[in-house]
Every structure is written in C-alpha cells, then in structure tokens.
C-alpha cells in the first residue's frame, strides 16, 4: 500500500478491496459459469441470461439508492450493501430455483449500488484529486481479484458441490467484511448534505452537461463489454471444449488482465490526465474487440485476446472513475450512483444483445463492442471536460 496515504486510510483501502472482491466474485461468477448454472436449473443459455438482464435492470434504481450515502453517510450505506448481498446469496442456496436466482442476482446488484458509489464518494471526500486515480485503482483490485482469485475458487466449489455451492461461501465472507468495515470506518457525520433528496441530486447532475455526457460514456462502454462478457464462457466451451475447472483458469487470466489495467491506471492516469487516459483506453479496447474473434483455433491465442480485451476495458473504466468523482462534488454519491445506473443500463443492453449476436458468431458480438467504444470516444471527446 503506497506510503503517501495515512496509515488509517491505507487500512481502509485494503478493507475496501477485500469487500469489493467478495461482492464482485458473486456478481461476476455468472459470466464464465452461466452455462453450468443453466444446466443445473434445466434451462437454456438464453433463458438463464434473462436473470442477468434482470440484475442489470435493477441497477437502474441506483439514483434512488445512491442518495443514502449523501443523506445518511457512506458507512451505513456500505454496511447495508454487504448485508443485502449476504442475504441474496444465502437465499439462492436455501431455495435453488430460477426464481430465487433472479431475486438473488437482483439483490447482489442492489448491494453494489449501495456499496460502490458510497465507497467512491467516501474516497472523493478524503483523497485529493491529484491522488484519487491511485486510490480508486487500489480499490479496483477488488474487481480484478474477483476473477484472479475468486473464479478459480468458485470453479473448484462448483466442481465439488454443484452450481449453488459458491453462494453460501460468499455470503459468509460478506458477513466477515461487514464486521471489518464496521470496526475500521469512522462514524458517519454528514450534516451538510442531510437535506439532499434523490430528486435534488438528480437535478444537480442533469444541470451539468459534462456529467451527463460521462454517464453516456459509461453506458456505451459497458454495453459493448457486456455483449462479449455474457457469451465468452459459452464461446470457450463451444470452441475449445473447456470444462469447469479450465473455465476457472481462463477467468484467472481475465483477472490478471484487469489487475494489469488497474496497475497502469495507478501509475499513469494521475500523470497524463483522467480524460486523456479514458480516451486512450476506449480506442485500445475497440481494437482489442475486433482482434478477439480473429485469434483462430488456438486456445493460447484466445486467452491472449481475452487478456487484451479485459486489460484495455479495465484501464478505461478505472481511468473514468476519478474523473466522475469530480463532476458534481456537492452530490458526489448521487453522481456515482447515477453512474452505476448508466453502467447497469449498458450491461442490460449488452446482456440482451449478446446471446442474440452469438448466433452469427463471436465476430458479431465484438464488432458491436467496438462500435459502442467508438461512440463513447466521440461523446467523451466532444462533451466532457476535466
């Protein structure tokens, strides 16, 4: 942990990363293991993907929930998010049906809506903008760690105990994270924002054209990423015959790519500027999207293509977050929650399009991803200022 941060903040950053790794493992495990979950429930892939679409749509409630951190403080919102996550995953294990899966996934989306914007707003209030890219990048290790560490564990649990085995394991870890943050974080005391309502926060955001444009950038980029993410597990199964444990290894490669992307943000985004870094990431991700289906019959080349795709997307996303935190400082949590809604809408669109496009081959998914990236680049270049 970089020594430029105070000791107390370093401990909090480590706890944030651990908590986000748990939340994101539960959130992301549906991508490589959706075929296994679908088989366990007796569903086809397209039907099972509807649960992911429903989860993404739940994220649209973010602006209504995001104000909780502005009104009551980020600690309460983060703890509520972890407890919601634990309940949702425990429900899936106790009642293993498609209905409970939909409910559990939607609760996991609500958990992220409560946790992520609150954590980002907390850091926005306590870390100078010049160092915020580094701080955000550290917490984003909880995103890459979900694939680098979480997915191999999930694969092992599924191989031994069936598709529902990871759910109680992750629910228990979420309770541990709740206890850790309850001890580490100071009590909430935010009287200056106590009168902020969801509607007022939304009005403030909509009055800033640059802030609205940033929401559009996130929506477009996440739609493109999801159009590939929702099907890459099925693509690896169909093209290379990978089994569950091999899919866990493939997911670890994705996690390594994201870890490298986050490390690059930690090193460079504060130096070259967050806006410029985001533009660079979108351009590189569009190229990686086009290259992915051209990797041919080699599994090694396919893994390399996935590495490039997720490396460039993670660099883009993490570079954009500190830029977002300074768009509306007086309603920072509401802004970050609105971004979660924009990302959720994008993922919902991508989750719906992904299985439909795969019928024509992975190239269709990747061309769609590249097109979304280019649209996001144009919006960022023309409408967003740092």
Residue, then its C-alpha position, 0 to 999 in steps of 0.5 A: x500500500x503506497x506510503x503517501x496515504x495515512x496509515x488509517x486510510x491505507x487500512x481502509x483501502x485494503x478493507x475496501x478491496x477485500x469487500x469489493x472482491x467478495x461482492x464482485x466474485x458473486x456478481x461476476x461468477x455468472x459470466x464464465x459459469x452461466x452455462x453450468x448454472x443453466x444446466x443445473x436449473x434445466x434451462x437454456x443459455x438464453x433463458x438463464x441470461x434473462x436473470x442477468x438482464x434482470x440484475x442489470x435492470x435493477x441497477x437502474x434504481x441506483x439514483x434512488x439508492x445512491x442518495x443514502x450515502x449523501x443523506x445518511x453517510x457512506x458507512x451505513x450505506x456500505x454496511x447495508x450493501x454487504x448485508x443485502x448481498x449476504x442475504x441474496x446469496x444465502x437465499x439462492x442456496x436455501x431455495x435453488x430455483x430460477x426464481x430465487x436466482x433472479x431475486x438473488x442476482x437482483x439483490x447482489x446488484x442492489x448491494x453494489x449500488x449501495x456499496x460502490x458509489x458510497x465507497x467512491x464518494x467516501x474516497x472523493x471526500x478524503x483523497x485529493x484529486x491529484x491522488x484519487x486515480x491511485x486510490x480508486x485503482x487500489x480499490x479496483x483490485x477488488x474487481x480484478x481479484x474477483x476473477x484472479x482469485x475468486x473464479x478459480x475458487x468458485x470453479x473448484x466449489x462448483x466442481x465439488x458441490x454443484x452450481x449453488x455451492x459458491x453462494x453460501x461461501x460468499x455470503x459468509x465472507x460478506x458477513x466477515x467484511x461487514x464486521x471489518x468495515x464496521x470496526x475500521x470506518x469512522x462514524x458517519x457525520x454528514x450534516x451538510x448534505x442531510x437535506x439532499x433528496x434523490x430528486x435534488x441530486x438528480x437535478x444537480x447532475x442533469x444541470x451539468x452537461x459534462x456529467x451527463x455526457x460521462x454517464x453516456x460514456x459509461x453506458x456505451x462502454x459497458x454495453x459493448x463489454x457486456x455483449x462479449x462478457x455474457x457469451x465468452x464462457x459459452x464461446x470457450x466451451x463451444x470452441x475449445x471444449x473447456x470444462x469447469x475447472x479450465x473455465x476457472x483458469x481462463x477467468x484467472x487470466x481475465x483477472x490478471x488482465x484487469x489487475x494489469x489495467x488497474x496497475x497502469x491506471x495507478x501509475x499513469x492516469x494521475x500523470x497524463x490526465x483522467x480524460x486523456x487516459x479514458x480516451x486512450x483506453x476506449x480506442x485500445x479496447x475497440x481494437x482489442x474487440x475486433x482482434x478477439x474473434x480473429x485469434x483462430x483455433x488456438x486456445x493460447x491465442x484466445x486467452x491472449x485476446x481475452x487478456x487484451x480485451x479485459x486489460x484495455x476495458x479495465x484501464x478505461x473504466x478505472x481511468x473514468x472513475x476519478x474523473x466522475x468523482x469530480x463532476x458534481x462534488x456537492x452530490x458526489x454519491x448521487x453522481x456515482x450512483x447515477x453512474x452505476x445506473x448508466x453502467x447497469x443500463x449498458x450491461x442490460x443492453x449488452x446482456x440482451x444483445x449478446x446471446x442474440x449476436x452469438x448466433x452469427x458468431x463471436x465476430x458479431x458480438x465484438x464488432x458491436x463492442x467496438x462500435x459502442x467504444x467508438x461512440x463513447x470516444x466521440x461523446x467523451x471527446x466532444x462533451x466532457x471536460x476535466 
